[in-house]
Amino acid sequence: MLEAIRSLLGLNRTREPDSEDPEAAEATESTEPDLRLAACALLLELAYSDEDFTHDERQHVDNAVRRHFGLDGEGADELLSRADAARRSAPDLWQFTSPIREHYSLGQKMVLAETMWGLVFADGDLSEREGYLMRKISHLLGLQAAYLSEARNRMRGDPPPVD
């Protein structure tokens, strides 16, 4: 299961970088951490959006980062610390959503959206600001409203619609 999630998030390479092309190898190595940092920054932005980053939300973020990126506690803490610094200094969300929009597949974006909805519902409350931010991030990621609604319903535990 973990391998399926990691594969979906693009953490497993299907081929090794070409050893004769050092630029390609360097680009492959530098893209993965940037995407992880971007995804974590979006999670943290959402967590802080209602001005109450609860214990349950912290647990959700920590567990998601460990599970999705295959990190131990120290690695997750380091990534989240770097992502928080980047989030606080960022003028907007575009620098985080742009690389994800470009490099994540639709399935990977859906997993991220579900993780974000899980974070929103971790404290049992959907604030107006959280709902707005979810719509904004989803738009910046290029997710259609139907995908966002589907991810929200799954994380909220709603049954799928009957056709």
Sequence and secondary structure as in RCSB ss.txt:
>XXXX:A:sequence
MLEAIRSLLGLNRTREPDSEDPEAAEATESTEPDLRLAACALLLELAYSDEDFTHDERQHVDNAVRRHFGLDGEG
ADELLSRADAARRSAPDLWQFTSPIREHYSLGQKMVLAETMWGLVFADGDLSEREGYLMRKISHLLGLQAAYLSE
ARNRMRGDPPPVD
>XXXX:A:secstr
 HHHHHHHTT S SS   TT HHHHHHHHHHHHHHHHHHHHHHHHHHHTTS   HHHHHHHHHHHHHHHT  HHH
HHHHHHHHHHHHHH SSSHHHHHHHHHHS HHHHHHHHHHHHHHHHHTT   HHHHHHHHHHHHHHT  HHHHHH
HHHHHHT      
